[in-house]
């Protein structure tokens, strides 16, 4: 089953922030990171249940680890129902945990 992947406003702002941060240092790397995140979201649409749980209390809140270079990104998402996933936040793995 393929899920529809949606983004909260905060997650979209996270993507812009992450892209801008990297683009200031290396535009080509920022474009590669954006592509890696996009490809990971395509995979997420097919296999959301394969991602690790982010909360012991709620099995529908999960984290997708996105490899990129020597680190990568983490996307927190919620499986809303049998057809929809909502990306709640995205951060670099070197940043503090989600707030």
C-alpha positions in Angstrom: 0.0 0.0 0.0 1.3 3.5 -0.8 0.6 6.2 1.7 0.2 9.9 0.9 3.0 11.8 2.6 2.0 15.3 3.9 4.0 17.9 5.8 3.1 20.2 8.6 4.1 23.8 8.3 6.8 23.3 10.8 8.3 20.4 8.8 8.3 22.6 5.7 10.1 25.3 7.6 12.6 22.7 8.9 13.3 21.7 5.2 13.9 25.3 4.3 16.2 25.9 7.3 18.2 22.8 6.6 18.6 23.6 2.9 19.6 27.2 3.6 22.1 26.2 6.3 23.9 23.8 3.9 23.5 26.0 0.8 25.4 28.8 2.5 28.4 26.5 2.7 28.0 24.2 -0.3 25.1 24.6 -2.7 25.8 21.3 -4.6 25.7 19.4 -1.2 22.5 21.2 -0.3 20.9 20.0 -3.6 22.1 16.4 -3.0 20.7 16.5 0.6 17.3 17.7 -0.7 17.4 14.8 -3.2 18.3 12.3 -0.5 15.5 13.5 1.7 13.0 13.4 -1.2 14.0 9.8 -2.1 13.6 8.7 1.5 10.1 10.2 1.6 9.2 8.0 -1.5 10.5 5.0 0.4 8.6 6.0 3.5 5.3 6.1 1.5 5.8 2.4 0.8 7.1 1.2 4.2 6.2 3.5 7.1 5.9 0.6 9.6 9.5 -0.3 9.0 10.7 2.9 10.8 11.6 3.0 14.5 9.0 4.1 17.1 9.7 7.6 18.4 7.4 7.1 21.4 6.7 4.1 23.6 3.2 5.5 24.2 2.2 6.0 20.6 3.1 3.4 18.0 2.0 5.7 15.2 4.7 8.3 15.9 7.9 7.1 14.2 11.3 8.3 13.0 12.9 7.8 9.6 16.7 8.0 9.6 17.9 9.6 6.3 21.6 8.9 5.5 23.6 11.7 4.0 27.4 12.0 4.0 28.9 11.4 7.4 25.6 12.0 9.2 22.2 12.6 7.9 18.7 13.6 9.0 15.9 12.3 11.1 12.2 12.9 10.1 9.6 12.4 12.8 6.2 11.4 11.3 2.8 10.1 12.3 0.9 7.4 10.5 -2.5 9.1 10.5 -4.6 6.3 9.0 -4.4 3.6 6.4 -3.7 6.1 3.6 -1.9 9.1 5.1 1.4 10.0 6.8 2.2 13.4 8.2 5.8 14.6 8.5 5.9 16.5 11.8 9.5 17.6 11.9 12.9 17.1 10.3 16.3 17.8 11.8 19.9 17.1 11.2 21.3 14.2 13.2 23.8 16.5 14.8 21.1 18.9 16.1 19.5 18.5 19.5 16.5 16.2 19.7 13.1 17.3 18.6 11.4 19.9 20.9 
